[in-house]
Amino acid sequence: MLGQDVLTVLKRARIDAVGLRRDDLDITDAAAVRAAVEGVTVVVNCAAWTDVDGAETAEDAATAVNGTGVRVLAEACAAAHVRLLHVSTDYVLPGDATEPYREDAETGPVNAYGRSKLVGEQAVAELLPQDGYIVRTAWLYGEHGPNFVATMLKLAAQRDTLDVVDDQHGQPTWSYALARHLVELGLAALKGWAMGGVYHGTASGRTTWMGLARETYRLSGLDPERIRPTTSEAFVRPAVRPAFSVLAHDQWAEAGLAPLADWQEQLAEALATPGFAALAKAARDGRAG
């Protein structure tokens, strides 16, 4: 999802880029990774094990991709003097705060997925202290993959009401908006404006999953009252989810860049795109998209 959006942004900006899928490159293969980064100036790593619940029973496999694979990539970038933009997650944080997490906040994952991603962050920070950019994102949605916003619209065509969790707080982030910021960060890095370190690539503002669902319905011409609040206890899942995933965005200013726009502004722009607009129309017509 995010990788496709990054490539689209680069193409529209007329910046030469090569996108490698899982079948094209195994990031745990050191020789293949070294060959892949040769001759490039910036690598954007969107590869990841993203099955949060699955990681609970396959932590070694998740860490092989999210940790070991990232170390292999960071080693190759360090050897070739290539800047690395590595996409990470809010799940490396404990999720028990009451104020937005700063970029230098103490980490403390509450599930296996978060632990695996933290291993990757640590590798980038160790091997690329100047040329490594760790961009944490959260609550990502977009046109090119399964996500919460698309699911809510599809279910609107099938159910009169939906119960959605209202006790987890975060920043819904449109993948295309994040892709634009990743490209801007990469260009700033090449110009020497942006220093390596941790950046928080999430939308401004905050809401809950229920708030996101209701706003999605409102902007799509559906009745937001069809979304009913419930608690996390009603949806027990294998992996614990952080209750508070709101991140601060101070580091963008240090790079001379603005943080991402407010989540509602992003959502309105996203829902106007063809894929989401089609899902919304299908929901209004009362049929599955």
Buried (B, 14 or more C-beta within 10 A) or exposed (E): BBBBBBBBBBEEEEEEBEBBEEEEBBBBEBEBBBEBBEEBEBBBBBBBBBEBBBBBEBBEBBBBBBBBBBBBBBBBBBEBEBBBBBBBBBBBBBBEBEEBBBBEBEBBBBBBBBBBBBBBBBBBBEBBEEBBBBBBBBBBBBBBBEBBBBBBBBBBBEEEEBBBBBBBBBBBBBBBBBBBBBBBBBBBBEEEEBBBBBBBBBBBBBBBBBBBBBBBBBBBEBEBEBBEBBEBEEEEEEBBBBBBBBBBBBBBEEBEBEBBBBBBBBBBBBBEEEBBBEBBBBBBEEEEB
